[in-house]
Amino acid sequence: MIRKVLIIEDDISFGTILEKWFKRNDFEAILVSRIEQARKEFVKNEFDLILTDLRLPDGDGIMFLAWIKEQKMPPPVIVMTSYAEIQSAVSAMKLGAFDYLEKPINHSVLKQKIEEALNTPIQKEKEAIPKDSGFVYGKSEIMNQVHKHIMLVAPTQMSVLIMGESGTGKEYAARLIHENSTRKNAPFIAVDCGSLSKELAPSELFGHLKGSFTSAGADKKGVFEQAGGGTVFLDEIGNLSYEVQVQLLRALQERKIRPVGSATDLKIDIRLIAATNESLDNAIVNGKFREDLYHRLNEFSIIVPPLRERVEDIIIFAHHFLQEANSELGKNVTYITPEATHILEKHNWDGNLRELRNVIRRAVLFAQTNEITVEDLPILSFHIKPFAEPFLGLHLANEREQIETALKQTHGNKTMAAHLLKIDRKTLYNKLHQYGIPL
């Protein structure tokens, strides 16, 4: 049986060599040079293997890989890359590529990787995330565990307490629970408890009758009534006043609410998911949070880890936010350079996903070409500041010291060190040889 391979390579000479090699080895090969052409060929044909370059004229091989993953039973993908783009190749593998090949291609290595790819059974995703959920949870082991817990508790009626730092994606996790529950066709209503004043919180949550207080000009349904049959998500629940906590506890225990100004109760049918970025244990000890309410909320708990603890997910989220920013800003940025990727992965991300999203949006806005470079990330540089003066005119002792400092600050990344020192890579390598600094 003749197997079919799709080759995506914009270097026509090199692509033609690959095409001929495949044909000599009993493959039917189709060569294209652009992502748009590749998509059309993929729709028309059934391929056993895809071999793609990372940099292409109309996009990024990683973005094409993301598109391939959405197709039914996609074939294995091998990416081709230069040494300088190894980090991007690793990122591609995290997104589902079978393997990568470093250029120039060694034909014996190519043959070995093809045999491995074709002889490895295609693995289905363990659990598919609904395409309309908008939730990207990454591929790190810690987030795989979080996802398993979400899928475990989602079909139940248990209340869930989601814990994690600000910006880690607690609301996304809550939405994913809702979308995989028996309540998925009913409303999901999210409330930021931090924005609710002590006076207005009962009205927002439980509703009020006309005239029950000065500004109550009409009857109002609270979110617990609005979400009938669905899910209420209370974010930063630790901000609720003690009095409102008492009302919330009653609502959960008795499945009833009493609107402000009403003399009668209303039955409710909701599932409650709460989230916090602070220690509720400390709040209980300090008398700011009811322990009985805590246990009612915490029938099942999920901890969403900070981004710095799942470094391998950073580039996945970065590309997700990149596509969002392109759509929002009308841009066509398709690639993040290895140097920029290195900075993103070394940054501490105290603001977690929210900070990363803002950084990528700004970088897309700043980008002058179709790629994000170090120059497009001026607010990061993970506390690296360029030296005030170039090498020219400095004493030799200072020169060596500055080189060693730059290499230390960039964790040995010579491209970034050269950028930091305002010299080119060739000059830096010459200096490394001159001073006997290990390569």
C-alpha positions as CSV (number, residue, x, y, z in Angstrom):
1,M,0.0,0.0,0.0
2,I,1.4,3.4,-1.0
3,R,1.3,5.9,1.8
4,K,0.7,9.6,1.2
5,V,2.7,12.4,2.7
6,L,2.1,16.2,2.7
7,I,5.2,18.3,2.7
8,I,4.9,22.0,3.6
9,E,8.2,23.8,2.7
10,D,8.6,27.3,1.2
11,D,12.2,26.6,0.1
12,I,11.2,25.0,-3.2
13,S,14.6,23.5,-4.0
14,F,14.8,21.8,-0.6
15,G,11.1,20.8,-0.8
16,T,11.7,19.2,-4.2
17,I,14.6,17.2,-2.8
18,L,12.3,15.9,0.0
19,E,9.5,15.2,-2.5
20,K,11.8,13.1,-4.7
21,W,13.2,11.2,-1.7
22,F,9.7,10.3,-0.6
23,K,8.8,9.1,-4.0
24,R,12.0,6.9,-4.2
25,N,10.9,5.4,-0.9
26,D,7.4,4.4,-2.2
27,F,5.4,7.4,-0.9
28,E,3.0,9.5,-2.8
29,A,4.2,13.0,-1.9
30,I,2.4,16.4,-2.3
31,L,4.5,19.5,-1.9
32,V,3.1,22.9,-1.0
33,S,4.7,26.1,0.2
34,R,1.9,27.9,2.1
35,I,-0.4,27.0,5.0
36,E,-3.5,27.9,2.9
37,Q,-2.5,25.4,0.2
38,A,-1.8,22.8,2.9
39,R,-5.3,23.2,4.3
40,K,-6.9,22.7,0.9
41,E,-4.8,19.6,0.2
42,F,-5.6,18.2,3.7
43,V,-9.4,18.6,3.0
44,K,-9.1,16.9,-0.4
45,N,-6.8,14.0,0.6
46,E,-6.2,11.5,3.3
47,F,-2.6,11.7,4.4
48,D,-0.6,9.2,6.5
49,L,2.0,11.8,7.5
50,I,2.7,15.5,7.4
51,L,6.1,17.1,7.3
52,T,6.1,20.8,7.9
53,D,8.6,23.7,8.2
54,L,8.0,26.1,11.2
55,R,8.4,29.3,9.3
56,L,6.2,29.7,6.3
57,P,5.2,32.8,4.1
58,D,1.6,33.0,5.3
59,G,1.9,31.8,8.9
60,D,3.5,29.7,11.6
61,G,3.8,25.9,11.5
62,I,2.7,25.9,15.1
63,M,-0.6,27.6,14.2
64,F,-1.1,25.1,11.4
65,L,-0.5,22.3,13.9
66,A,-3.2,23.8,16.1
67,W,-5.6,23.7,13.1
68,I,-4.6,20.1,12.3
69,K,-5.4,19.1,15.9
70,E,-9.0,20.2,15.4
71,Q,-9.5,17.8,12.5
72,K,-10.9,14.3,12.9
73,M,-8.2,11.7,13.4
74,P,-5.3,13.8,12.2
75,P,-2.1,12.1,11.0
76,P,1.2,12.3,12.8
77,V,3.1,15.6,12.2
78,I,6.9,16.0,12.1
79,V,8.2,19.6,12.1
80,M,11.4,20.7,10.5
81,T,13.5,23.4,12.2
82,S,16.9,25.0,12.3
83,Y,19.1,24.8,15.5
84,A,18.1,28.4,16.4
85,E,14.4,27.3,16.5
86,I,14.7,24.2,18.7
87,Q,12.6,25.8,21.4
88,S,9.8,26.4,19.0
89,A,10.0,22.8,17.8
90,V,9.7,21.6,21.4
91,S,6.7,23.9,21.8
92,A,5.2,22.3,18.7
93,M,5.6,18.9,20.2
94,K,3.7,20.1,23.3
95,L,0.9,21.1,20.9
96,G,0.8,17.6,19.5
97,A,3.6,17.2,16.9
98,F,5.0,13.7,16.9
99,D,8.6,14.7,16.6
100,Y,10.9,17.3,15.0
101,L,13.9,17.2,12.6
102,E,16.8,19.6,12.7
103,K,18.0,21.0,9.4
104,P,19.9,20.1,7.4
105,I,18.0,16.9,7.2
106,N,19.8,13.6,7.7
107,H,18.0,11.1,5.5
108,S,18.7,8.1,7.7
109,V,17.3,10.0,10.7
110,L,14.3,11.1,8.6
111,K,13.6,7.5,7.6
112,Q,13.8,6.4,11.3
113,K,11.4,9.1,12.5
114,I,8.9,8.4,9.7
115,E,8.9,4.7,10.6
116,E,8.3,5.5,14.3
117,A,5.5,8.0,13.4
118,L,3.7,5.5,11.1
119,N,4.0,2.6,13.5
120,T,2.7,4.5,16.5
121,P,-1.0,4.2,17.0
122,I,-2.9,7.4,16.9
123,Q,-4.0,8.3,20.4
124,K,-7.4,9.9,21.0
125,E,-7.6,12.7,23.5
126,K,-8.6,11.3,26.9
127,E,-11.3,13.9,27.3
128,A,-12.3,16.4,24.7
129,I,-12.8,20.0,25.8
130,P,-15.9,21.5,24.1
131,K,-14.7,23.7,21.3
132,D,-16.9,26.6,22.3
133,S,-15.6,26.6,25.9
134,G,-12.8,28.9,25.1
135,F,-10.7,27.1,27.7
136,V,-7.1,26.2,27.1
137,Y,-5.7,24.2,30.0
138,G,-2.2,23.4,28.8
139,K,-0.4,20.1,28.6
140,S,1.6,20.1,31.8
141,E,1.2,17.2,34.2
142,I,-0.2,19.4,36.9
143,M,-2.9,20.9,34.6
144,N,-3.8,17.4,33.3
145,Q,-4.5,16.5,36.9
146,V,-6.7,19.7,37.3
147,H,-8.6,18.7,34.1
148,K,-9.2,15.2,35.4
149,H,-10.6,16.6,38.6
150,I,-12.9,19.0,36.6
151,M,-14.2,16.2,34.5
152,L,-14.7,14.0,37.6
153,V,-16.8,16.5,39.5
154,A,-18.6,18.2,36.5
155,P,-21.5,15.6,36.2
156,T,-22.3,15.7,39.9
157,Q,-24.3,18.3,41.8
158,M,-21.6,18.9,44.3
159,S,-20.6,22.5,45.3
160,V,-17.0,23.2,44.2
161,L,-14.5,25.6,45.7
162,I,-11.8,26.7,43.2
163,M,-8.6,28.1,44.7
164,G,-5.8,29.9,43.0
165,E,-3.9,33.2,42.6
166,S,-5.6,36.0,40.8
167,G,-5.5,35.6,37.0
168,T,-4.9,31.8,37.0
169,G,-8.2,31.1,35.2
170,K,-10.5,30.1,38.0
171,E,-13.6,31.3,36.0
172,Y,-12.5,29.3,33.0
173,A,-12.4,26.2,35.2
174,A,-15.8,27.0,36.6
175,R,-17.2,27.4,33.1
176,L,-15.7,24.1,32.1
177,I,-17.4,22.4,35.0
178,H,-20.7,23.9,33.9
179,E,-20.3,23.0,30.3
180,N,-19.7,19.4,31.2
181,S,-22.5,19.1,33.7
182,T,-26.2,18.2,33.4
183,R,-26.9,21.9,33.7
184,K,-25.0,22.9,30.6
185,N,-28.1,24.1,28.7
186,A,-29.2,26.4,31.6
187,P,-27.6,29.8,32.5
188,F,-24.1,30.2,33.9
189,I,-23.9,33.5,35.8
190,A,-20.6,34.8,37.2
191,V,-20.5,37.3,40.0
192,D,-17.5,39.2,41.2
193,C,-18.1,39.4,45.0
194,G,-15.3,42.0,45.3
195,S,-17.5,44.5,43.4
196,L,-20.5,43.9,45.7
197,S,-21.0,46.4,48.5
198,K,-22.4,45.1,51.8
199,E,-25.6,47.0,51.2
200,L,-26.3,45.9,47.6
201,A,-25.0,42.3,47.8
202,P,-28.3,40.8,49.1
203,S,-30.2,42.5,46.3
204,E,-27.8,41.4,43.6
205,L,-27.8,37.8,44.8
206,F,-31.3,37.3,46.0
207,G,-33.3,40.1,44.4
208,H,-35.6,42.7,45.8
209,L,-39.2,44.0,45.7
210,K,-40.1,47.5,44.5
211,G,-39.9,50.0,47.3
212,S,-37.9,47.8,49.6
213,F,-35.2,50.5,49.8
214,T,-34.8,54.0,48.5
215,S,-33.5,53.2,45.0
216,A,-35.6,50.1,44.5
217,G,-37.9,51.5,41.7
218,A,-39.0,48.1,40.5
219,D,-38.9,44.4,41.3
220,K,-35.6,42.8,40.6
221,K,-34.6,39.1,40.2
222,G,-31.3,38.2,41.9
223,V,-28.7,35.9,40.2
224,F,-29.9,32.9,42.1
225,E,-33.3,33.2,40.5
226,Q,-32.0,34.2,37.1
227,A,-29.8,31.1,37.0
228,G,-32.7,28.7,37.5
229,G,-31.6,25.2,36.7
230,G,-28.0,26.4,36.0
231,T,-24.8,27.5,37.7
232,V,-23.9,30.5,39.9
233,F,-20.2,31.3,40.1
234,L,-19.2,33.5,43.0
235,D,-15.7,34.8,42.4
236,E,-13.6,36.0,45.3
237,I,-16.2,34.8,47.8
238,G,-14.0,35.8,50.7
239,N,-15.1,39.4,50.1
240,L,-18.8,38.8,51.1
241,S,-19.8,40.4,54.3
242,Y,-20.5,38.2,57.3
243,E,-24.2,39.0,57.1
244,V,-24.5,38.0,53.5
245,Q,-22.6,34.8,54.3
246,V,-25.4,33.9,56.7
247,Q,-28.0,34.4,53.9
248,L,-25.9,32.4,51.5
249,L,-25.6,29.5,53.9
250,R,-29.3,29.4,54.4
251,A,-29.9,29.4,50.6
252,L,-27.5,26.4,50.1
253,Q,-29.0,24.4,53.0
254,E,-32.7,25.0,52.4
255,R,-32.6,25.7,48.7
256,K,-34.6,28.8,49.3
257,I,-34.0,32.5,49.0
258,R,-35.9,35.5,50.3
259,P,-35.7,38.7,48.2
260,V,-35.1,41.9,50.0
261,G,-38.5,43.3,51.1
262,S,-40.4,40.0,50.6
263,A,-42.2,38.1,53.3
264,T,-42.1,34.8,51.4
265,D,-39.3,32.4,50.2
266,L,-38.6,31.4,46.6
267,K,-37.4,27.9,45.8
268,I,-34.1,27.8,43.8
269,D,-32.5,25.1,41.7
270,I,-28.8,26.1,41.1
271,R,-25.4,24.6,41.5
272,L,-22.9,26.9,43.3
273,I,-19.2,27.2,42.3
274,A,-17.1,29.5,44.4
275,A,-13.6,30.8,44.0
276,T,-11.0,32.5,46.1
277,N,-7.4,33.8,45.8
278,E,-6.9,34.1,49.6
279,S,-6.8,31.6,52.4
280,L,-10.3,31.1,53.7
281,D,-8.7,29.1,56.6
282,N,-7.0,32.3,57.8
283,A,-10.3,34.2,57.3
284,I,-12.1,31.7,59.5
285,V,-9.5,32.0,62.2
286,N,-9.8,35.8,62.1
287,G,-13.6,35.6,62.3
288,K,-14.2,37.0,58.8
289,F,-15.6,33.8,57.2
290,R,-18.1,31.3,58.5
291,E,-16.6,27.8,59.0
292,D,-20.0,26.2,58.3
293,L,-20.3,28.0,55.0
294,Y,-16.8,27.0,54.1
295,H,-17.6,23.3,54.5
296,R,-20.9,23.7,52.6
297,L,-18.9,25.3,49.7
298,N,-16.0,22.9,49.8
299,E,-17.7,19.7,48.9
300,F,-15.1,19.4,46.3
301,S,-12.0,21.6,45.9
302,I,-9.8,22.3,42.9
303,I,-6.5,24.2,43.0
304,V,-5.5,26.0,39.8
305,P,-1.7,26.4,40.0
306,P,0.1,29.7,39.1
307,L,1.7,30.0,35.7
308,R,5.2,29.9,37.1
309,E,4.6,26.3,38.2
310,R,3.6,25.2,34.7
311,V,6.3,26.7,32.5
312,E,5.7,24.2,29.7
313,D,2.2,25.7,29.2
314,I,3.3,29.3,28.7
315,I,3.9,29.0,25.0
316,I,0.6,27.2,24.5
317,F,-1.3,30.0,26.2
318,A,0.9,32.6,24.4
319,H,-0.1,31.2,21.0
320,H,-3.8,31.1,22.1
321,F,-3.7,34.8,23.1
322,L,-1.8,35.6,19.9
323,Q,-4.7,34.3,17.8
324,E,-7.1,36.3,20.0
325,A,-5.1,39.5,19.6
326,N,-4.8,39.0,15.8
327,S,-8.6,38.8,15.6
328,E,-9.1,41.8,18.0
329,L,-6.5,44.1,16.5
330,G,-6.8,43.1,12.8
331,K,-3.2,41.9,12.7
332,N,-1.5,38.8,11.2
333,V,1.3,38.0,13.7
334,T,2.0,34.3,13.4
335,Y,5.3,33.6,15.0
336,I,7.2,34.1,18.4
337,T,10.9,34.0,18.0
338,P,13.0,31.6,20.1
339,E,14.6,34.6,21.9
340,A,11.1,36.0,22.8
341,T,9.9,32.6,23.8
342,H,12.9,32.3,26.2
343,I,11.9,35.6,27.8
344,L,8.3,34.5,28.2
345,E,9.3,31.3,29.8
346,K,11.7,32.9,32.2
347,H,9.3,35.7,33.4
348,N,7.8,35.1,36.8
349,W,4.2,36.0,35.8
350,D,2.9,37.3,39.1
351,G,-0.3,38.3,37.2
352,N,-0.6,34.8,35.7
353,L,-2.7,34.3,32.6
354,R,-4.2,37.7,32.8
355,E,-0.7,39.3,32.7
356,L,0.4,37.0,29.8
357,R,-2.7,37.9,27.8
358,N,-2.0,41.6,28.2
359,V,1.7,41.2,27.3
360,I,0.9,39.2,24.1
361,R,-1.8,41.8,23.1
362,R,0.7,44.6,23.5
363,A,3.4,42.7,21.7
364,V,1.0,42.0,18.7
365,L,0.2,45.7,18.6
366,F,3.9,46.7,18.6
367,A,5.0,44.0,16.1
368,Q,6.1,45.5,12.8
369,T,6.3,42.2,11.0
370,N,4.5,38.8,11.3
371,E,6.6,37.8,14.3
372,I,7.0,38.8,18.0
373,T,10.6,39.5,18.8
374,V,12.4,40.6,22.0
375,E,12.0,44.2,21.0
376,D,8.2,43.7,21.1
377,L,8.4,42.7,24.8
378,P,9.9,45.9,26.4
379,I,7.9,45.6,29.6
380,L,9.3,42.1,30.4
381,S,12.9,41.5,29.9
382,F,12.6,39.6,33.2
383,H,14.5,42.4,35.0
384,I,17.3,42.5,32.5
385,K,18.3,46.0,31.6
386,P,20.6,46.8,28.7
387,F,24.1,48.1,29.6
388,A,24.4,51.8,29.2
389,E,27.4,51.7,26.9
390,P,28.6,49.3,24.2
391,F,32.0,47.6,24.4
392,L,33.8,50.1,22.4
393,G,36.3,52.0,24.6
394,L,35.8,49.9,27.7
395,H,38.7,48.3,29.6
396,L,39.3,44.6,29.0
397,A,38.5,43.7,32.6
398,N,35.2,45.4,32.4
399,E,34.5,43.8,29.1
400,R,34.8,40.3,30.4
401,E,32.8,41.1,33.5
402,Q,30.0,42.5,31.4
403,I,29.9,39.4,29.1
404,E,29.8,37.1,32.1
405,T,27.0,39.2,33.7
406,A,25.0,39.2,30.5
407,L,25.3,35.4,30.2
408,K,24.3,34.9,33.8
409,Q,21.3,37.2,33.4
410,T,20.1,35.5,30.2
411,H,20.7,32.0,31.6
412,G,23.3,31.3,29.0
413,N,21.3,32.4,26.0
414,K,23.9,33.9,23.7
415,T,21.5,35.5,21.3
416,M,19.8,37.4,24.1
417,A,23.2,38.2,25.8
418,A,24.4,39.7,22.5
419,H,21.2,41.8,22.2
420,L,21.7,42.9,25.8
421,L,25.3,43.9,25.2
422,K,24.3,45.7,22.0
423,I,26.7,43.6,19.8
424,D,26.1,40.9,17.2
425,R,26.4,37.2,17.9
426,K,29.6,36.8,15.9
427,T,31.3,39.5,18.0
428,L,30.1,37.8,21.2
429,Y,31.5,34.4,20.1
430,N,34.8,36.1,19.2
431,K,34.9,37.6,22.7
432,L,34.1,34.3,24.3
433,H,37.0,32.7,22.6
434,Q,39.3,35.7,23.4
435,Y,38.6,35.4,27.2
436,G,38.3,31.7,27.3
437,I,34.7,31.7,28.5
438,P,33.1,28.3,27.9
439,L,30.7,28.1,25.0
